Amino acid sequence: MKTFIKPIVILLTASLILVGCSRGVSSAQNSENQTAVAGTLAAMQTQISIIASQPAAPAVIATAAPTAIPSVTAQATKVIVASSSTQKPSGPSLRVGEVQDLNFPDSTSIDVNLDFIKIWSIKNVGTATWAADTKVVPTDDNPLHAGAYTIGQVVSPRQIVEIKLPLKAPETAQTYKAKFMLETSNGTRFGIGANFDQPFWVEIIAH
């Protein structure tokens, strides 16, 4: 609105100056000038009233363009946790494997009260060397009366040794099965089976 009012004020001022200048002119001319000025003023007042009655134009507020915010993609952080437990390497293993009957296979008939020598061929399939004082010990009630026996030689891994164990058939006629394992000087026993903790045996029929 201020843009339109300013020229109107200038026109009003110019009109007043013209009125002042017209005082030296004849009364007839002065009357005509006044009539013209009055008409001009009336027209200007009408224009001012029209402009004033018009609603103000809405102010335009300049807004800055939004700044693009870079997208942040969350990334998983890989955390490596060290295990507090350390697996210790196992020591040398004591294992018996490939046991073969060299005489008196299972269910052999033997006279009652007969002394005999059972012979096995066994192999060291572990990683530990068997000492010469390794014993052959019964794991049951020793029905065939086995005496104390040591293998009598050092047996390295993958080596085969023969065991010749003296036994005695009982006086009662029936089937007997005696079970044995090897035992180190510190009392550690080992044998056959999946975990090498099972005995090998001899089975006879006393008659």
Backbone as numpy.savetxt, mean C-alpha at the origin, in Angstrom:
# Nx Ny Nz CAx CAy CAz Cx Cy Cz
-27.97 63.52 -16.71 -28.78 64.71 -16.71 -27.93 65.96 -16.71
-26.80 66.01 -16.00 -25.92 67.15 -15.92 -25.42 67.54 -17.29
-25.32 66.64 -18.20 -24.83 66.90 -19.55 -25.79 67.80 -20.31
-27.12 67.63 -20.08 -28.12 68.44 -20.78 -28.33 69.78 -20.13
-28.23 69.92 -18.84 -28.48 71.18 -18.11 -27.43 72.22 -18.42
-26.18 71.80 -18.59 -25.08 72.77 -18.79 -25.30 73.63 -20.02
-25.67 73.11 -21.21 -25.92 73.97 -22.36 -27.08 74.89 -22.14
-28.10 74.43 -21.38 -29.27 75.28 -21.12 -28.89 76.49 -20.30
-28.05 76.29 -19.29 -27.59 77.42 -18.45 -26.85 78.43 -19.30
-26.05 77.93 -20.24 -25.31 78.83 -21.13 -26.26 79.66 -21.97
-27.32 79.03 -22.46 -28.30 79.75 -23.28 -29.02 80.83 -22.48
-29.34 80.50 -21.22 -30.00 81.48 -20.35 -29.13 82.69 -20.12
-27.86 82.43 -19.90 -26.91 83.52 -19.66 -26.81 84.42 -20.88
-26.75 83.80 -22.05 -26.66 84.58 -23.29 -27.91 85.43 -23.49
-29.05 84.89 -23.09 -30.31 85.62 -23.26 -30.32 86.85 -22.40
-29.83 86.70 -21.16 -29.79 87.86 -20.25 -28.87 88.94 -20.79
-27.77 88.54 -21.39 -26.86 89.52 -21.98 -27.53 90.28 -23.11
-28.27 89.58 -23.92 -28.99 90.21 -25.02 -30.01 91.21 -24.51
-30.66 90.85 -23.39 -31.65 91.77 -22.81 -31.00 93.06 -22.39
-29.78 92.89 -21.77 -29.06 94.08 -21.31 -28.64 94.95 -22.46
-28.23 94.34 -23.51 -27.77 95.09 -24.68 -28.90 95.81 -25.40
-30.09 95.32 -25.22 -31.22 95.87 -25.94 -31.81 97.12 -25.30
-31.27 97.57 -24.16 -31.82 98.72 -23.46 -31.63 100.02 -24.27
-30.55 100.04 -25.06 -30.32 101.25 -25.84 -31.12 101.33 -27.11
-31.87 100.31 -27.43 -32.65 100.26 -28.66 -34.01 100.90 -28.40
-34.72 101.16 -29.37 -36.03 101.78 -29.24 -36.98 100.90 -28.49
-37.98 101.56 -27.92 -38.94 100.82 -27.10 -39.67 99.76 -27.91
-39.93 100.09 -29.19 -40.63 99.10 -30.02 -39.78 97.88 -30.23
-38.52 98.15 -30.53 -37.61 97.01 -30.71 -37.40 96.28 -29.39
-37.34 97.08 -28.34 -37.13 96.47 -27.02 -38.29 95.56 -26.69
-39.48 95.99 -27.01 -40.65 95.16 -26.73 -40.59 93.87 -27.52
-40.18 94.00 -28.79 -40.07 92.79 -29.61 -39.01 91.83 -29.06
-37.90 92.44 -28.63 -36.80 91.59 -28.10 -37.25 90.88 -26.83
-37.97 91.63 -26.00 -38.41 91.00 -24.75 -39.37 89.85 -25.04
-40.24 90.11 -26.04 -41.18 89.04 -26.39 -40.44 87.81 -26.89
-39.36 88.01 -27.69 -38.58 86.86 -28.20 -37.84 86.14 -27.09
-37.29 86.98 -26.18 -36.55 86.35 -25.07 -37.49 85.57 -24.20
-38.69 86.16 -23.97 -39.66 85.45 -23.13 -40.04 84.13 -23.75
-40.22 84.13 -25.07 -40.54 82.86 -25.73 -39.42 81.86 -25.62
-38.21 82.42 -25.76 -37.04 81.49 -25.65 -36.96 80.90 -24.26
-37.18 81.79 -23.25 -37.11 81.30 -21.87 -38.20 80.26 -21.60
-39.40 80.51 -22.11 -40.49 79.56 -21.90 -40.17 78.21 -22.51
-39.59 78.26 -23.72 -39.21 77.00 -24.38 -38.14 76.26 -23.61
-37.20 77.08 -23.08 -36.10 76.44 -22.32 -36.62 75.85 -21.03
-37.59 76.54 -20.39 -38.15 75.99 -19.15 -38.89 74.68 -19.42
-39.63 74.70 -20.55 -40.34 73.45 -20.92 -39.36 72.29 -21.12
-38.26 72.62 -21.80 -37.25 71.56 -22.05 -36.64 71.08 -20.76
-36.38 72.05 -19.82 -35.79 71.65 -18.52 -36.75 70.75 -17.77
-38.09 71.11 -17.82 -39.07 70.29 -17.10 -39.13 68.88 -17.65
-39.07 68.79 -19.00 -39.10 67.44 -19.62 -37.91 66.61 -19.22
-36.72 67.28 -19.23 -35.49 66.53 -18.87 -35.52 66.10 -17.42
-36.03 67.05 -16.54 -36.04 66.72 -15.11 -36.98 65.58 -14.80
-38.10 65.50 -15.63 -39.07 64.43 -15.35 -38.62 63.06 -15.82
-37.60 63.02 -16.64 -37.12 61.72 -17.13 -36.29 61.02 -16.05
-36.48 59.68 -15.91 -35.69 58.95 -14.89 -34.21 58.93 -15.24
-33.44 59.02 -14.20 -31.98 59.02 -14.40 -31.53 57.69 -14.98
-30.61 57.79 -15.88 -30.08 56.57 -16.50 -29.30 55.77 -15.47
-29.48 54.50 -15.46 -28.75 53.68 -14.45 -27.24 53.81 -14.63
-26.62 53.98 -13.49 -25.16 54.10 -13.53 -24.54 52.80 -13.96
-23.56 52.89 -14.80 -22.84 51.71 -15.29 -21.56 51.56 -14.49
-21.48 50.50 -13.76 -20.29 50.26 -12.92 -19.40 49.28 -13.65
-18.23 49.75 -13.94 -17.27 48.90 -14.65 -16.73 47.85 -13.69
-16.79 46.67 -14.11 -16.27 45.57 -13.28 -15.11 44.92 -14.01
-14.12 44.60 -13.25 -12.94 43.96 -13.83 -13.28 42.53 -14.20
-12.72 42.09 -15.28 -12.94 40.70 -15.71 -12.37 39.75 -14.68
-13.13 38.72 -14.34 -12.64 37.78 -13.31 -11.32 37.14 -13.73
-10.46 37.11 -12.76 -9.15 36.49 -13.00 -9.27 34.98 -12.95
-8.79 34.34 -13.98 -8.87 32.87 -14.02 -8.02 32.28 -12.92
-8.65 31.42 -12.13 -7.94 30.75 -11.05 -7.47 29.41 -11.55
-6.18 29.19 -11.54 -5.69 27.89 -12.04 -6.21 26.76 -11.20
-6.67 25.73 -11.90 -7.19 24.57 -11.18 -6.05 23.79 -10.56
-6.33 23.32 -9.36 -5.32 22.54 -8.63 -5.85 21.13 -8.48
-5.16 20.21 -9.04 -5.56 18.80 -8.96 -4.82 18.15 -7.81
-5.61 17.62 -6.89 -4.98 16.98 -5.74 -4.28 15.72 -6.18
-3.08 15.56 -5.76 -2.31 14.36 -6.09 -2.00 13.60 -4.82
-2.18 12.29 -4.90 -1.89 11.46 -3.73 -0.39 11.43 -3.48
-0.04 11.57 -2.24 1.37 11.52 -1.85 1.71 10.11 -1.44
2.69 9.55 -2.07 3.10 8.18 -1.76 4.02 8.20 -0.56
3.58 7.51 0.48 4.35 7.43 1.71 4.93 6.04 1.83
6.21 6.00 1.94 6.89 4.71 2.07 7.23 4.51 3.54
6.64 3.47 4.12 6.87 3.16 5.52 7.81 1.97 5.62
8.92 2.17 6.24 9.89 1.09 6.40 9.42 0.13 7.46
9.51 -1.14 7.18 9.12 -2.15 8.15 10.12 -2.20 9.28
9.54 -2.29 10.50 10.42 -2.32 11.67 11.02 -3.70 11.90
10.39 -4.70 11.30 10.90 -6.05 11.50 11.78 -6.45 10.33
12.88 -7.02 10.64 13.83 -7.47 9.62 13.89 -8.99 9.64
13.66 -9.58 8.49 13.69 -11.04 8.41 15.13 -11.52 8.48
15.38 -12.32 9.47 16.72 -12.85 9.66 16.90 -14.10 8.80
18.03 -14.23 8.18 18.27 -15.44 7.40 18.33 -16.66 8.30
17.71 -17.75 7.84 17.73 -18.97 8.64 19.12 -19.58 8.64
19.42 -20.27 9.75 20.73 -20.90 9.86 20.79 -22.19 9.05
21.90 -22.89 9.14 22.05 -24.15 8.42 20.94 -25.13 8.81
20.39 -25.84 7.86 19.26 -26.73 8.12 19.75 -28.17 8.28
19.07 -28.87 9.19 19.34 -30.30 9.43 18.17 -31.10 8.86
18.47 -31.89 7.82 17.41 -32.61 7.13 17.87 -33.99 6.68
16.96 -34.95 6.82 17.21 -36.31 6.35 16.33 -36.56 5.14
16.90 -37.17 4.09 16.11 -37.47 2.91 16.60 -38.74 2.23
15.74 -39.29 1.38 16.07 -40.47 0.58 16.54 -41.64 1.45
15.67 -42.01 2.38 15.95 -43.17 3.23 15.62 -44.44 2.45
16.56 -45.37 2.40 16.35 -46.64 1.70 16.64 -47.81 2.64
15.78 -48.80 2.56 16.02 -50.03 3.32 16.99 -50.90 2.55
18.15 -51.18 3.13 19.13 -52.05 2.47 18.96 -53.51 2.88
18.22 -53.75 3.92 17.86 -55.11 4.33 16.59 -55.04 5.18
16.03 -56.16 5.45 14.81 -56.26 6.26 13.77 -55.18 5.87
13.25 -55.24 4.67 12.19 -54.29 4.30 10.95 -54.49 5.17
10.03 -53.58 5.09 8.83 -53.64 5.93 8.12 -54.98 5.79
7.60 -55.44 6.94 6.82 -56.68 7.06 7.67 -57.93 6.86
9.01 -57.82 7.08 9.86 -59.01 7.03 9.61 -59.87 8.28
9.53 -61.19 8.06 9.31 -62.09 9.19 10.63 -62.43 9.86
10.69 -62.35 11.18 11.91 -62.62 11.96 11.52 -63.49 13.16
12.40 -64.40 13.49 12.15 -65.24 14.65 12.15 -64.40 15.92
11.31 -64.80 16.86 11.29 -64.09 18.14 12.65 -64.22 18.81
13.02 -63.22 19.56 14.28 -63.14 20.31 15.52 -63.16 19.43
15.36 -62.86 18.14 16.50 -62.89 17.23 17.19 -61.52 17.21
18.51 -61.56 17.35 19.30 -60.33 17.19 19.57 -60.12 15.70
19.41 -58.92 15.25 19.68 -58.62 13.85 20.15 -57.16 13.71
20.68 -56.80 12.57 21.18 -55.44 12.30 20.39 -54.87 11.13
19.72 -53.81 11.41 18.97 -53.11 10.38 19.89 -52.08 9.73
19.88 -52.03 8.37 20.76 -51.10 7.65 19.90 -50.19 6.76
20.12 -48.91 6.96 19.50 -47.89 6.10 20.57 -47.12 5.36
20.22 -46.65 4.20 21.05 -45.67 3.50 20.28 -44.35 3.53
20.88 -43.30 4.12 20.18 -42.03 4.22 21.07 -40.91 3.66
20.42 -39.86 3.20 21.15 -38.76 2.57 20.94 -37.47 3.35
22.00 -36.69 3.48 21.92 -35.37 4.10 21.42 -34.37 3.03
20.16 -33.97 3.13 19.60 -33.03 2.14 19.47 -31.61 2.72
20.09 -31.38 3.87 20.08 -30.04 4.45 21.32 -29.25 4.06
21.52 -28.14 4.76 22.69 -27.30 4.50 23.72 -27.39 5.60
23.41 -28.14 6.67 24.34 -28.28 7.79 25.06 -29.63 7.70
26.28 -29.64 8.13 27.07 -30.88 8.17 26.74 -31.64 9.45
26.54 -32.96 9.33 26.29 -33.78 10.50 27.63 -34.16 11.14
27.72 -33.91 12.43 28.94 -34.28 13.15 29.00 -35.79 13.34
30.22 -36.30 13.58 30.40 -37.74 13.74 29.68 -38.29 14.96
29.42 -37.42 15.97 28.76 -37.90 17.19 27.23 -37.77 17.12
26.70 -37.53 15.90 25.24 -37.48 15.75 24.67 -38.86 16.04
23.63 -38.91 16.87 23.07 -40.18 17.32 21.84 -40.58 16.53
21.54 -41.91 16.55 20.27 -42.44 16.09 19.49 -42.81 17.35
18.34 -42.14 17.56 17.61 -42.33 18.82 16.18 -42.76 18.52
15.57 -43.61 19.39 14.18 -44.02 19.21 13.25 -42.88 19.62
12.11 -42.80 18.94 11.12 -41.77 19.28 9.87 -42.39 19.90
9.89 -43.70 20.16 8.75 -44.38 20.78 9.26 -45.14 22.00
8.59 -46.22 22.35 9.00 -46.99 23.55 10.09 -48.02 23.23
10.71 -47.89 22.06 11.85 -48.73 21.65 11.52 -50.23 21.75
10.50 -50.67 20.94 10.08 -52.07 21.06 11.12 -53.08 20.59
12.09 -52.64 19.75 13.09 -53.58 19.23 14.42 -53.47 19.96
14.39 -52.83 21.12 15.55 -52.80 22.03 16.82 -52.26 21.37
16.71 -51.16 20.66 17.89 -50.54 20.03 18.79 -49.97 21.11
20.10 -50.20 20.97 21.07 -49.64 21.91 21.53 -48.26 21.41
22.42 -47.59 22.21 22.97 -46.30 21.80 23.78 -46.47 20.52
23.61 -45.51 19.62 24.29 -45.62 18.34 24.61 -44.23 17.81
25.85 -44.04 17.31 26.25 -42.80 16.63 26.65 -43.15 15.20
26.49 -42.16 14.30 26.78 -42.45 12.90 28.28 -42.62 12.66
29.13 -42.09 13.52 30.56 -42.38 13.48 31.35 -41.70 12.37
30.74 -40.78 11.62 31.49 -40.08 10.58 30.84 -38.72 10.29
31.62 -37.81 9.77 31.10 -36.50 9.37 30.38 -36.66 8.04
29.16 -36.12 7.98 28.34 -36.23 6.77 28.04 -34.82 6.26
28.62 -34.49 5.12 28.41 -33.16 4.53 27.09 -33.10 3.76
26.59 -31.90 3.47 25.37 -31.78 2.68 25.49 -32.52 1.35
24.44 -33.22 0.97 24.32 -34.03 -0.24 25.08 -35.36 -0.14
25.66 -35.63 0.99 26.40 -36.89 1.15 25.48 -37.96 1.71
25.77 -39.25 1.36 24.99 -40.38 1.81 25.79 -41.19 2.83
25.08 -41.66 3.84 25.73 -42.46 4.88 24.86 -43.68 5.18
25.50 -44.80 5.56 24.77 -46.00 5.96 24.68 -46.07 7.48
23.51 -46.41 7.95 23.28 -46.60 9.39 23.05 -48.09 9.62
23.84 -48.65 10.50 23.74 -50.08 10.83 23.38 -50.20 12.30
22.10 -50.37 12.55 21.59 -50.30 13.91 21.27 -51.70 14.45
21.95 -52.11 15.55 21.65 -53.42 16.14 20.27 -53.43 16.82
19.47 -54.47 16.53 18.13 -54.59 17.09 17.90 -56.01 17.59
16.78 -56.25 18.30 16.45 -57.59 18.79 14.93 -57.76 18.70
14.51 -58.85 18.07 13.08 -59.13 17.97 12.54 -59.52 19.34
11.37 -59.02 19.71 10.78 -59.37 21.00 10.43 -60.87 21.07
10.11 -61.32 22.25 9.80 -62.73 22.46 8.34 -63.04 22.15
7.54 -62.01 22.00 6.12 -62.22 21.68 5.91 -62.09 20.17
5.25 -63.07 19.57 5.03 -63.07 18.13 3.94 -62.06 17.77
4.34 -61.06 17.03 3.40 -60.07 16.50 4.15 -59.09 15.60
3.46 -58.11 15.05 4.10 -57.11 14.19 4.60 -55.95 15.06
5.85 -55.54 14.76 6.44 -54.42 15.51 6.95 -53.34 14.53
6.80 -52.15 14.98 7.31 -51.02 14.19 8.06 -50.09 15.12
9.35 -49.93 14.87 10.19 -49.06 15.70 10.55 -47.81 14.90
10.50 -46.62 15.56 10.72 -45.35 14.88 11.97 -44.67 15.43
12.69 -43.99 14.51 13.96 -43.37 14.89 14.14 -42.00 14.20
14.95 -41.15 14.85 15.39 -39.87 14.29 16.85 -39.69 14.62
17.47 -38.71 13.96 18.84 -38.34 14.30 18.81 -37.22 15.34
19.86 -37.18 16.17 19.94 -36.18 17.24 21.36 -35.65 17.36
21.50 -34.32 17.38 22.83 -33.70 17.52 23.27 -33.75 18.98
24.52 -33.35 19.24 25.07 -33.39 20.59 24.35 -32.42 21.54
23.70 -31.38 21.00 22.97 -30.44 21.86 21.50 -30.81 22.00
21.10 -31.99 21.51 19.74 -32.47 21.70 18.76 -32.10 20.59
19.22 -31.52 19.52 18.32 -31.17 18.41 18.04 -32.41 17.57
16.74 -32.71 17.43 16.35 -33.87 16.64 15.85 -33.43 15.25
16.13 -34.28 14.25 15.65 -34.01 12.91 15.44 -35.32 12.17
14.61 -35.27 11.13 14.30 -36.51 10.42 13.81 -36.23 9.02
12.73 -36.93 8.63 12.20 -36.84 7.27 10.87 -36.08 7.29
10.21 -36.08 6.16 8.90 -35.43 6.07 9.00 -34.02 5.52
7.81 -33.39 5.38 7.76 -32.04 4.80 8.54 -31.04 5.62
8.49 -31.18 6.94 9.22 -30.28 7.84 10.46 -30.93 8.45
10.78 -32.14 7.97 11.97 -32.87 8.44 11.95 -33.06 9.96
10.75 -33.31 10.47 10.58 -33.57 11.91 9.83 -34.87 12.17
9.86 -35.78 11.16 9.19 -37.07 11.29 10.23 -38.20 11.29
9.93 -39.31 11.97 10.91 -40.40 12.07 10.90 -41.32 10.85
12.00 -42.01 10.64 12.04 -43.16 9.73 11.88 -44.39 10.61
11.68 -45.58 10.03 11.29 -46.73 10.85 11.74 -48.05 10.26
11.53 -49.08 11.08 11.71 -50.46 10.66 10.50 -51.24 11.16
9.97 -52.13 10.29 8.80 -52.90 10.64 9.05 -54.38 10.40
8.81 -55.19 11.42 9.02 -56.64 11.29 7.81 -57.39 11.86
7.78 -58.68 11.46 6.77 -59.55 12.04 7.50 -60.66 12.79
7.41 -60.61 14.10 8.06 -61.66 14.93 7.13 -62.88 14.97
7.76 -64.06 14.79 6.93 -65.30 14.81 7.71 -66.41 15.52
